[in-house]
């Protein structure tokens, strides 16, 4: 489902590992959101407003932190290193209405997703993201 943008070569793992964790998270945030939106339109009917409400339930710090906790034990050593770098990254601000812990764990997930995306590890990315739980049904 997720693939590297056409016309672009994937970065090497060493190149991607050199990027700041918040830079990885910047990319990972978009990839995570796109994955969720893609799955939602494949599985649900409804207008854009209804689909947006569903995506907001999954693309937020609390949900991403819970997802991160569910995949953490299955990460490779390198993936766990990227995850931890994302979690430990110093951010200038923390959005309101969420805990610092959730925010840091969401950043960890986004950094890992960004890293896997930029290095072209699409199969692994789909394997991890495919483990997310989505609501069933149509609305």
N, C-alpha and C positions, 0 to 999 in steps of 0.2 A: 504494500500500500504506500509506504513512504519510500521515495527514491531521491537520489541526489538531483539537483536541478540540472536539466539537460544543458549540455554545452559547457559544463563546469567539471573540472577534475576534483576528485576528493583530495583532501589534505592527507599527508602522512600522519600516523599516530603521534610521531615526535613533534610535527608542526602544530597539531591541534593541542597537544599537551603544553605547548609553550604559551598558548593564549591564556589570558587572565580568566579566572573562573566566572566572573560576571559577564565577560564577553561570550563565553560558551553558553551561559544561561540566557543571554540576550537572544541568541539564535534558537536555543532549545525551547524557549517560551513560545516562539512562533510555530515551531515544528509540533510541539505538544498540542497547541490550540488547533492547528490544521488537522492533525490526526483525529482529534475528538470530533471536530466538525464534519470531517469526511465520514467517519463511522456513523454519526448521527443521521446524516442525509441518506446513508445506505440502509439504515435500519428503521427509520421513522418517517412518517408522513407529517405534514404540517407546514405552516408558513414559517417564514424566517424568524419571526418573533418567538414562536413556540420552540423552534430549534435553538435559538439563542438562550432561552431560559434553561434548556437542558444542558447546553454547553457550559453555562456559568456555574452549574452545580459541580462540574468536573474540572473546570479550569480555574481553580482558586487555590490559595495556599493550603488550606486545610485538607482538601481532597488530594492535592499533589503530595503533601506530606504523608498522608495515609498510604498513598500509592508507593511512595519511596520506601516506607517501612515494610511494605509487603514484598518488595523486590530485592531489598538490600542483601539478604542472605544468599541470594542466587547470583550475585554479581561476581565477576572475575576480579582478580587482584587489581588490575589496571582500572577497571570500571569503578571499583570501590575507592580507589585513590582519587579519581576525578570527582566522584560523588562527595567524598569528604572535603576536597578542595572547595567545591561549591558550597557545601554546608558551612565551612569555616570562613568563607569570603566576607570581608568587611564591606557592608553597604552603608552609604551615607544616610539613608532613611529606611524606615520600616513603615509600610502602609498601615493606616489605622484599621481597626476592626479585625485584627488577627494577632496571634501570639508571635513573639520573636522566634520561638522554636519552630512553629509551623512555617514561618517565612523562610527560615534558614534551610529547613528540609525541602521546601518547595524549590528553593534556589539550587539545592543539590540535585534534585531530579532534573531541573531544566539544564543544568551544566552537563549532566550525563547525556541527556537527549541531544544537546547541541554538539557534544563531542562525537557521539556515534553518528550523527547526521553528517557532520563535516568530514569525518573520516570514511564516509561511504559504507558504513557497517549497517546497511539497510535491513538485512535479514535479522540481525540481532536487535535492532531498533524495533522492528515489527514484532519480534518475539516478546520483548519486554512490554511494549505498549499494548500489544494484543491481549495481555493478561488483565487489562483494566476491566472493571465491571461496569456495564452500561444497563440502564433501565430497559426493560422489555416493553413492547407494545407500541401502539401508534397513537398519536394525538394531533 
